Amino acid sequence: MAPKTIMVIGAGILQLPAIQIAKQMGLITMVTDMNPRAIGMKYADIPVVVSTRDVDGTVRAARSYATHRKIEGVITVGTDASRTVAAFANALGLPGNKFEDAEASTNKIKMRRRFQEFNVPSPNFRSVWTLQDAFQAATELGSWPLVMKPSDNMGARGVMRIDSKENIPEAFHRAKEASPSGELIIEEFMDGPELSIDALIWDGNITFAGIADRVIGFEPFFVEIGHTMPSALPQEMIDDACDVMKRGIDALGLTIGAAKGDIKVTSKGAMIGELASRLSGGFMSSHTFPLSTGISSIKAALEIAMGMPPTETEPRFQKVAVERAVFCEPGQVRGITGIDAAQKVKGVADVVVHIRPGDYVHQPTCNLDKPMNVITVADTREEAVRLNDQAREMITIEIGKPVKLTHKILHDNARKLFGLVCRVCDVCDGKDCPAGVPGMGAVGTGASFRANIEALEQYKINVRSIHDVKEADTSCELFGASLSCPVLAAPITGMNLNLGGALPEEEYARIVTSGCKKAGSLGTVGDGALPKMYHAGLSAIAECGGFGVPIFKPRADFEAIKERIEASARVGCLAVGMDVDAAAFLTMDLMQQPVETKSVGQLREIIELTDLPFVIKGVMTVWDAVAAIEAGAAAIVVSNHGGRVLDNMPGALHVLPDIVSVAKGKVKVLVDGGIRSGADVLKCLALGADAVLIGRPIAVAALGGGIEGVEFYINSIRKELQNSMILTGCRTIEDIRPDVVCKV
């Protein structure tokens, strides 16, 4: 008999056990993940590169494969891909739940509404879209504390406790950043201990497959520090929690497969925090349950997914398994020691390491921010906890500047955080860019992005080797500040929308501004699609003593612009600006933030709000340059926004010479778009620019190396510029003339 095929949705570390167990069962594994480098893809018989959230793409891939081999089951473990699993099963007639029921087990608002309809104990809540909604919801709920969270994410991403109205804006923006749809939920805070419960559903029966005590910390966030299997709560509390979970399963209409519940045992009785139609992650279904009982809930779930009854659901023995995370101070990992010693401790089942030297460790705000996990097993709870503590104490994560950063280290580290939002190509030229907008790519065909590179390539450098220039001085003056080189970081915001949530907004801004300052350069920060996102950038600039420049969106609301400019002055920014070409920016539209084109009169009115030098970014024509000068700008940035606002625009260097001809001497002329080397900087300066901005490569350096990564990257560009100046006979920046380059 030919082996049967099962589809596993997801190929990360939490899905790897399902792939491995399926193969041990003799099944052919077809595995999907948007990351071709995901660990589970190496074990898959048939790896398919498609996002776990891409319902239509997954179904198309399945139907294509099913034309020559039958697929007999589909499953996911430890990730919120239940909608995809249900759509797949429904489309191919496989065992599974209805799509609308799986969706209700994924979207927290629909879940809460089901629970209300069927009188299942759960916190009172309100759905939220705007900040005003959040304040109104808090008033209606009428008591503190509350909790704000995305309606459609997992792993405690964007979840924050709110103790007063003053906390609402921060919680709102964190949740909004973490929500793919932008839909949020605010609900009552539930007191008491928390249980993590797995269940198997087959033929009308619900069998519990693991009940663990969760340990939550890092308030006001909800980071799972670990869990202990089995629970030590009194049996009546456990029974109450299981009963409530059964009612929740029935309310969601889940009739087959698995269910994972986060159940709070409150002073009012058990209440459901969340209930998903899958087995748990967090190393519970994969590690602590089999270690504690001798049986595999994943194997049972695989059997159910294939339309077979689970063969083993009764524990073979009863031990205690403990999982705890290892934490360290935020910063860049210089070294890790003690892992081998920890693994040799009696009772240590596994040490799962998520970091390596060169990575940047962040202050934990969600369950993705854990450097490593230690899992132990023993006959008693006390012994299992003691062994876990002993093993973790042996591990040291050394934080500090790495011995020597390289571009390869930065790229390798950044790839892990970006996933497929950005492939971190060796040459960032847009030719193999997987993402559009939102994302790290360009709009449409990407032609505007590529045009920046093509425009730079049209100019070649005229080398002069016979002269007396032995050293080159790259320093310059800009906005009253002395810089080590005329290279600035371009403004990038929207970590969740554009960078896949790789870093918190505040941390990215801090890394870029601090890294630039350490390199003697300037970081610019953006405004972004969320109303209060600008606070992250201004906070980072304030930390740098005002050494930075915020660039704001051309919002339709004059008072919102005024608020931002006045805040910039209070922080002591060197200058302030506006990217006028964002008047039709896609992410602003997605977040319902009105923007508009600005007339000369409107710009003049805005510029007159401040004594700070005003920068107008997004100038791509002579007439816009003239208009910016007329409005009173101190500087302009020749930029097509990295190809992110309109397709089929010229590259920045296609238009720079003409703009310089009318603007030079009247305003500072900066340029960005496709600049990737010191030689590129030299070309821009030769064509009349006073300074350049670099965007995507700075983001890679920030993710790949933190503050030190940005400092390293700016210094690398500076050294390349220095060498280029020496080879063209330019002792200072002022010596770089148009004849340094030729157009081919």
N, C-alpha and C positions, 0 to 999 in steps of 0.2 A: 504493500500500500504506500502511495506517495505521501510524503510528510505534509501536514497541514500548515497553512500560513496565517500568521497573526500580525496585525498592524499595531505597533507601539508608538504612541504619540509622545514625542520628546526623547532626547538622547543625552540629557544631562546626567550628573552624578546620581540624582535621585531616581532616574528612570533606568539607570544601568542594571540594578539588580533584576528588574522585570525582564530586560533583554536577556540577561544571562540565564535566568531561571527558565524562560521560554525555550531557549536553546537546549537546556538540559532536559526539557520535556520532549525534545525531538521536533519542535516547531521551527518553521522557517520564519525569520523575523524581518519584517519590512518596517523600517524605523524612519520617522520624520523629525526634522529639526531645521531651523533656519541657519544654524551654524554647522558648516560641514566639518569643522574641527572638534565638535562636541564629542566627549569621550565615548558615548554610546554608539556613535557612527562607526567607530573602529570595530565594534562587535556585531554590527548589523549585517545580516545576509544581504539585504537590499536597502541601502541608505537612500533616502529621498530628501533633498534639500528644499524644504518648505516650512514656513512658520507654523508652530503649534496653534497659533491663533487664526491662521488662514483656513477658514472652513471650506471655502470654495476650492482653493488650490489643493487641499488635501483630498477632497472628494474626487476632483479631476484626476489626480495621480492614482487614486485607488481604482477608479473605473478603467483607466488605461491599463493598469496592471492586471485587473480582473478579466480582461479579454483573453488572456492566455493562461492564467492561473487563478484558481478560486481563493479568495480571502475569506476565512471563516470566523474571524474575531477581531476586535479592536479594543485597546485599553490604554489608559494613561495612569501614572502613579506620581504623586508628589508635585503636580503642577496643575494650574487651572486651565485645562484643555478639555473640560467635560463637554462643552458645546461642540467642539470638533469631533470628539468621540461619538456623540449622539448623532450628529449630522452624517458622519461616515456610516454608522450602523444603520440608520434609517434609510440612507440612499442605497445600500447594498443588501438590505433585508437581513441584517445580522442581529444577534442578541444585543439589546441596549435599551436605554430609556428614551422617551420622546424628547425631541429637541427642545420644546418649550419648557419641559421639566428640568432638563440639564441646564438650560439658560437661567432658570430660577434658582438653581443651586450654585450659580456662578455670579450673577448680579445681585448684590446685597440688597438693593432696594426691592427688586422683585421677590427675593427671598423673604424679606421682612413682611411684605404684603401678604404672601402666602401664609406666613405664621399668624398674622393678624386674622386672616380669614378663617383659619382653622383653630384659633384660640391656643396656639402653641406658645408657651412662655418665652418671651424675648423682649429686649429693651424697646421702649417707645422711641420713635425716630421721626425724622423729616428728611426728605430729599432736598438737595441743595445744588443750585447751579451758579448763582452769583454770591458775592460777599454779602450783599444786602439780604439774600435768602438766608445766609448763615446766621446773621444777627436776628432776623425774624424767627428763625427756627429755635434759636436759643431762648428767646422770649417765650415762645409757645410751650417749649418743653418745661420751662419754669424752675429748674433746679440745677445745681452744680454738684459734682463735675459732669462734663459731657465728653463725648469722644467724636472726633472728626476723622473720616476715612474715605478713600476712593470707593466707589461702588463696584469697581471692576479690576481689582488687583489683589495680590496675595503676598504672603511673607511679611506682613505688617508694614509694607511700603506705604508711606504717606499717612500713617495712622498716628494720631496725637491726642493726648488727654487735654481737655480745656477746663481750667479752673475758674476763669472769669471772662468777661467780655473782652478784656485787653488781650487775651490769648487767641481770640478768634481769627484775626487777620493772618497771623503766622500759621495757624493750623490749616486755614483755608488754602493758603498758597502751597503749603507742603502737600496737601491732599490733591490739589488741582494738578500739580506737577506730576504726581504719581498715577493719575487717572488717564488711561488711553482715550476715554470718551469725554472726559471733563465732568462727568456726573458724580456728585459726592453724596455722602450720607452723614448726618449728625444724629447722635443717639445718646440715650442715657448711659452713664458709666455703671458698670456692674461690679459690685464688690465681691469679695470672697475668693477662695481658691479656684483654680481652673483645671479642668480635665481635658485631655486629648483622647478621643475615642474613635476607634476604627470598627466598622461593621461590614459584614458580608450579607448580601440580599440574594436569595434564591428560592424560587417556588413558593413565594408567600411568606418565607421565614426570614427573620433577621437574627444573625448570629454575631455577637460581639467578639472582635478579634484584636483585643488590646485596649487597655484602659490605663492611661499614664497620668501622673501629676506633672503639670507644666510649671516651670519656674520662669517668671517674667521680670524684667528689670529695665534700667536706663530710662526712668521716668523723665519727661512726660511721654516718652515713646514706649512701645510695647515690644521690646526685643526679647525673644525666647532665649534665655541663658542655657536652658536644657530641659530634660524631662527624666522622670524615673518610672520604670515599668516593673511591676504593676503599681497601681495607686495604693496609698496608705490611708485614704479617707475611710471613715466608717462605712460599713456596707449599706446602711440605709441611705446615705448621701449618694453612693454610687448607683444604687437602684433607682433613686429619683432622677439622677442624670441620664441613665439609660432609658428610662421611661419617657423622659422629655425628648430624647434623641429619636426614639421610635416614632413619637408623634410628629416630629419634624420631618422624618423620612416619608411618612404617609402624606403629610401636607404638601411636600414637594412632588409627590407622585412617583417616587423612585421605586421601581419594582424589580430591578435586577442589577447586579454588579456590586459596587462597594460604596460606602459612605464614610466620611470623615467629619467628626464634630468637635468643635471647640465649645465646651460646656462650662459655664460658670456656676458654681454652687454658692448662690448668694444668700443673704439673710432672709430673702423672700422665697427661697427654694431654687431649684435648678432652672437655668435659663440658657437658651442657645445663643452663643456669640456668632458662630458661623457653622454652616453645614454644607459640605461639598460632596458631589457624587463621584468620589474617587477615594483611594486609600491615601493616608497621610504621607507627608514628606518628613523633613527634619530627622531622618534616620530612625524613625519609629517603625514603620511597616517593613523597612529593609533590614534593620539591625536589631533594635532592642526587643521587638516582639519575638522574632525567632530565637534570640539569645535567651529570652525569659521563658519561652514555652517549648522550644524544640520543634515548632512547626512554622510554616511560612504562609502568612496571609496573602502574600503576592502570588504564590502558586495557586492558592484557592481562587483568587480573583481572576487569574488567567484561565483557569478551568471554567469558571462561570462565563467569562467573555467568549469562550469557545462553545458555549451552549451545553456544558457538562456540569453535573453537580460537583461541588467541592468534595474532595476525597478525604481530607483530614482537617478537622476543625477543633478537635479536643486536644488540649495541651498534653504533651508527653511527660513534662516535668514542670516544676515551678521554681524559677530562680528570679533574681532581681537584676535588671539591666539599667544602667545609668548613662545618660548622654549629657555632657556639659561642653560648652564652648570655651575656647581659650581666647582671652582678650589681651590687648596691649595698648600702649599709648598711641595716639594718631601720629602718622609720619611715614617716612619711607623706610622700608625694611632693608637693613644692612646685612643681617644674617639671622639664621635660625639654628639653635642648638638644642640638644636634649631629646629629640624625637626618637632616636634609636633606643635611648635609655628608657623612655616612657613606654615604648612598645614592649619592652622586656619585663615590665612590671606584671606580676601575676594578676590575672583577671582582666588585663587590657585586651579587648577584642579588636579594637581598631583605633588608629589616630588618622583622621582625615584632614589633610592639609590643603588649604585653599590659596595660600600665598607662597611667594618665593622672593629671594633677594631682588630688590629693585622695585617691587610693588609698593603701592601707596595704601596705607591702612587708614581708614576714616573712623571718626567717632561714631559708634553704632547708633543708628536711628531705625534700623529694620533688620530682618533676619538674614539679609544678604551680607551684612557687614561683619561677619564672624570669620576671623583668620583661620581657625581650625576647630575641630571637634574631637573629643576623647570619649570613647565608649568602653565601659567596663561591665563585667558580670560577676556575680558572687551569689552565695547561698542566702545572704541576708542583706537587707537594705543598708545597714550601717557599714558593712564590709565593702559593698559595691561603691558607696559614696566615698569611703576612705581611700580606696584604691584609685578612684578617679581623681580625687584631690592630690594624691601622691604623684600620679602620672603628670598632671598638669603643672605641678610645682617644678618638675624636672625640665620643663620646656621654657626656653628663653627666646623671645623675639626681640632682637636688637634693632632699635630705631635710630636712624641717623643718616647722614649723607653717605651714599655708596662710595666705595673706593674710586670707581671710575665709571661714569655714565657713557654710554655709546648710543648712537642712533638706533642700533639694532635692539638694545635693551628697551629704549623708549617705545619702539614700534611693537615689540613682542608684548610688553605690558599693556599697551593701549588696546591691542587686538582683543585681549581677554575681556576688557571692560566694554568695548564697543559692540562686540558680537558682530552682526552683519549690518549694523547701522553704518559702519565704515570699515572697509577692509584694511585700512592703513597701508595703502600701496606704497612701494618703495619710492615711486614718483607720483605725487598727488597732482594728476593732470586731468581728472574727470573722465578718462577714457574707459575706466572699468568701475565706475562709481555705481554701487548697488542701490543707493537711496536717492530719493528726490527731496521734496519739501512737503511736510516736515522730514527731517533727516539731515544728513551731512552733505547731500548732493545738491543738484540744481533743478530748476523747474523745466518742464517739457522734455526736449531731447537732450538737454545739457549743453547745447551749442554755445551759450553765453559763457559758461564755465570754461569750456575748451578754448574759446576765443581768447581768453586772457593768456593762456599758455602759448597759443599760436602767435599772438601779437608780440610777446617777448621773444619768441624764436625768430622773428623777422629781423631782429637786431643782433649783430655780432660785434665783438669787442676788438678794437684795433690795438694790438699789443705793441708797446714801446719798451725795448729792453736796454737801450743805450741812453742812460741818464744818471743823475747823481742822487735819485731818491732811494734811500736805503730803508726808511721806515715811513709808515703812513699813519696819519692821525684821523681817526674816524669820528671824532667828537663833533657835536653841533649844539646849537641853541634852539629851543622850541618852546613857545608859551612861557618864556622867562625861566626855563629850566635848562641846565647843562646836561646833555645826554652823552653816553659813551659812543653811541652810533645812531644814525637816523632810521632806526627800525623799531616800530611800535607793534603791539599786539592789537589785532582788530577785535571789535566787540562781537562776542558770541553769547547768546542767552538761550534759555529753553532747554535745560538739560534733559528733561523727560521727553519733550517733543522731538528734539534734534539729536541728542546724544544717547538716547536709549536709557536715560536715568543713570548714566555711568557715574555721575558725581552729583551731590546736592548743589543747588544753585549758588549758595553762599560760598561753598568750598571752592568751586571752580573759579569764581571771581577773585577770591582771596589768593588762590594759587597763582593765577595769571598776573595780578597786580604786584604781588610780592616777588614773584620770580622775575618780572620785568625790572622792578626797582633794584633787586640785587644785581642784575646785569647792567644797571645804569641806564635803563630804558624806561619807556612809558607803557602802561597797560591802559587800553580803553575798555570800557564796560558797556553793555547794552541795556536796553529797556525791556523789551520782550512783550509777549502776548498777554501776560497776566498783569493786572493793574498795579500790583505792589512789587513786582519783580525787581524794579529798579533799586529797591532798598538793599538787595544783596550786593549790587555793584558799588553803591555809595558806602556801604559798610566796609567793603574791602578797601576802597580808596581811603576812607578815614583811618583804617588800620595802617596804611602806608603814609600817613601824615599829609593827605591831600594829593599825593603823587599819582595822579591818574586823571582820565578824561571820560566822563559819561556821555554816551550818544543816545539820544531819546528818539522815539518814534513820532511821526507827524500826526499826533492824535487830533481828532476833531474837537475835543474838549480843551479850550484854551486854558481853563483853570487847572486841568491835569498837567499841562505843560508847565504852567507857572509854578505849580507845586514842586515839580521835579527840578526846575532851574533854581528855585530858592533853596531847596534842600542841598543842591550841589554847592551853592555858595557857602552854606553853613558848614559843610564838610571841608571847605577850603580847596576844592578841585582847581587844577591849573587852568582848565578850560572846560567848556561844555558845548555840546553839539546836537545835531539832529540829522538822521539819515532820511532825507526827503524822498528818496526813491522807494521807501517802504509804504508809500501811500496806497498801494494795493497789495500789500504783503499777505501771502496765503495764511500764515499762522495767526495773524491778527484777525483775519476773517473767521478762522476756525474757532477762535476764542471770543468772538463777538465783541471785539475792541475796535470801535470806529476810528479810522484814520482817513486823511484826505491830503490832496495836493495843497501846497501853500503858495499864495501870491507873494510878490515882492513886498507889498504892504503888510501882509500877515507876518512874514519873516522879520521885517523891520520891527514890528510891534513886539515880537518874541525876543529879538536880540536886544531891544532896549530895556528888557526886564533885568538885565544883569550887566555888571562891569567886567565879567569874565570874558576872555577871548571866545568867540563863537565859531564853531566848526560846522560847515554844511557838507555832509557826506552824501555821495550819490550823484555827483556832477559828471555828466558824460557828453555835454555839448558846450560849444562856445557861448550860446545864448544863456544857458543855465549858469555858467561861470560869471558872465556879465551881470546877470540878475542877482547872484549871490553877493557880488561885490557891491552892487547898488543897495542891497538890503543891509549892508554893514558887517558882513562876515569877516572874521580875521583869518580864516583858513578854509580851504575847500579840499575835499577828498575826491579825486577822480576814481570812480568805482562803479562797477555794474553789480555790486552786492554779491560777488562770487557766483553770478549766474542764478541767483535765487529769487529775483523779482520778475524777470521777463525773459523769454526765450529769444534767441537770434539777435542778441545785442552785440555790438563790437566789443573787442577786448579793451581794457583800460589803456594800453599803450598804442592802440590804434588811434585814439583821440587825444592822448596826452600832449603831443607837440602843439596842436592847434589851441588847446586850452591854455597851455603855458604862454603862448604868444599874446594872449589878452590879459592874463592874470598875474604873470610874474612881476614881482615888485609891488603889487597892490595887495596881495594876500599871500599867505603861505600856501603852497600847493603840495598836497600829499597824494599818494596814489596807492591803491591796493588791487589785488587780483592776480593770482597765479605766481606770485613771487616766492621762489623756493631756494634761492642761493644768494651768496654775496655778490656773484656776478650779475644776477638779476637786479639786485639793489643798485649796482653800478650803472646798469642800463637806464634805470628809472631816473637816477640823479643826473646822468648825462643828458637826458631829454628834458631836464628842467624841474624835476620834482625836488622838493626840499626834504622829504622823508617818505618812508613807505610804511604800510601796515601789512601784517601777515596774519591770516586767520586759521585755516584748517590745520596747518602744521603746528601752530601754537597749541591748539586743542589736543593734538596727539601728544605733544610734549607734556602738557598738563596732566593728562590721564596716565601717561607712561612713566612720569618721573616726579610729579608734584612740583613744588616750588623749585627744587633743584633741576628738574627736567626743563622747565621754562628758562631758567637761568642758563643752563647748558646750551639750549637751542639758540637763544639770542646771542650768546658769546660765540657759538659756531658760525652764525651768519656774519657777525662782526669780524671774525678772523678771516673768513672768506672774502669779505669786502676789502679788508686790509691788504690781503694778497693781490686782489684784483687791481687795487689802486697802485700798488708798487709796480705791477706789470704794465701799467698804462702811464706811469710817470706822474702820478697825482699824489702830492704830499699831504694835502688837506682836502676836505669835502669841497671847498670852494674851487679847487683846481680841476674838478671833474667837469669837462667841457663837452659840448655836443660832438666834437670830432673824436671823442673816445670810442664812439660806436659808429657802425655803418649799417644801413638798411639793405637787406639782400632780397 
